[in-house]
Amino acid sequence: MTGSPNEPGAAELLPEEPEEPEEGEEVEADARRPRVITVAFWLLITSAVLWGLVSGSDDPAEQQGTAAILCVYIWSAVRVRRGRWTARIVGTAAAVWLLVVLGSRAQGFMDPEYPYGREYAVLDITAMVLTGIGVALLYGRRGTTYFRRPPW
């Protein structure tokens, strides 16, 4: 019988199992990161760009506050990609702030006299949807598993 696993030398034909990394070796983060985390990262970054376009205001204090929150939002998106569970919480808080403060610009669809107009409303609604999907992916089953803290 040819090709039998019981024949001598048959074990050499089987593919080798990948070696586990040593405890001191660094493993590339992309090998362990679920795809949903990468998708969530790009959704959050894209929504940050859209929030930046929508955040125009006449009040300099409001612009500075929004710019600071956008920086925190982008920083947390980058840290989330690296698996930092605290960044997930900070990013969620920044996303909620952006949804509450800048989400009000979406009323340009209902009120034609609104100073920001329909263009801002479309960008705002798109940013809100992308932010919602991105944050939801972070708290999904695979996202929660990725952010699970190691036991002490």
N, C-alpha and C positions, 0 to 999 in steps of 0.2 A: 504494500500500500504506500503510495508516494504522497508526500506532503503531510504525513501523520505527525502530530505533535509529540508522539512517543519515540520517534526516530532519533538517533543520536545527531546532534548538531541542529536540531529544529529550534531550540531555544535561542540560538544565535540569530535567527531570521526575524524574530520579533523586534519591534522598534523599542528603543530604550525609553524608559520613563524620564521625564525632565527632572533634573536635580533640584532639590530644595535649596534655597539660598542659606548660607551660613548665618548665624545669628548676628554677626557684625557686618555682613554685606548689606548694601543698600539696594532695595528693589525699586525699579522704576514705577512711579505712581500710576502711569497709564495702564499698566498690566493689571492693577487691582481695582481701578476706578470703574464703577458701573457706567454704562452708556447714558443712563438717565441723568447722572450728575454732570456729564459733559454737555448734554443737551440743555439742562437747567442753567449751566454757566453761560452758554451762548444766548439763551433767552434773556437772562438777567442783564447781560452786557448790551444786547440790542435794545432792551427796554430802557436802559440807562441813557443810551444815545437819544432815544425818542423823548425821554423825560427832559434831557438837556435842551432839546429843540423847543419843547413846550414851556420850559420854565422862564421864559422872558417876562420881565415885569418892569414897571417904572420905579418901583421902590428898591433902592440899593440894599437895604437891610434884608428884604425878602430874597433878593438875588443871592446874597452871601449865604444866607441860611440854606437855601435850596442847593447851592453849589457845595456846601459842606456835607449835606445829607447825600448828595450824589456821589461825592468822594467816598463816604463811608459805605455806600451801596456798592460801588465798584470794588472797593477794597475787600468787602465781605464776599463778593462773588468770586474774587480770585482766591481768597482763603478757603472758601467752600470747596473749590475744586481740589484743594490740597487735603481735604478731609477734616477741617477744623470745625468741631461742633459748635463752638462759641460763635464763629462767624455765621453759621446758619441762623442763630438766634438774632444776632445784630442785623444781619441782612433782612430778616423777616420784619424786624422793627422798622428799619429804614424803608422797606417796601410799603408797609402800612402807612407810614408818614407821607410817602409820595402819593399813595392812593388817596389819602384824605385831603392833602393840601393841593396837589396838582390835578387830582381827579375832578375837581370842580370845574375845570376848564372844558369838560366835555359837554357842558350845557349849551355850547354854541349851536348845537343842532336844534334845540328847542327855541332859542331866542335869537332871531336874526340880527338884533341890535347889540348883541354881546360883543365886546371889543376884540375878542380873540378870534371869533369867526369859526367857520366850518373846518378850515384847514387844521387849526389847533384841536378841534374836537376829534377829527379822524386820528391824528397823531396821539392824542390823549387816550382814546379808547383802545387803540392798538397797543400802546404802552401798558395800559391796565391789564389787557388780556395776556400779553406776554409775561408780565410780572406775576399775575395769578397762576399761570401754568408753570412758570419757573419755580415759584415757591412751593406749589403743590407737588412737583417732582421731588423737591428736597425732602418733603415729609412723607413721601410714599414708602412702600415696603422696602424697596432696594435702597432708597436714600437713607432711611432710618438705620438699616443694617450697615451702611457705609460709615455713618456717623456714630455708631455705637462706641462708647468710651471703653477702652481696655480696662480690665479689672485691676485693682490696685494690688 
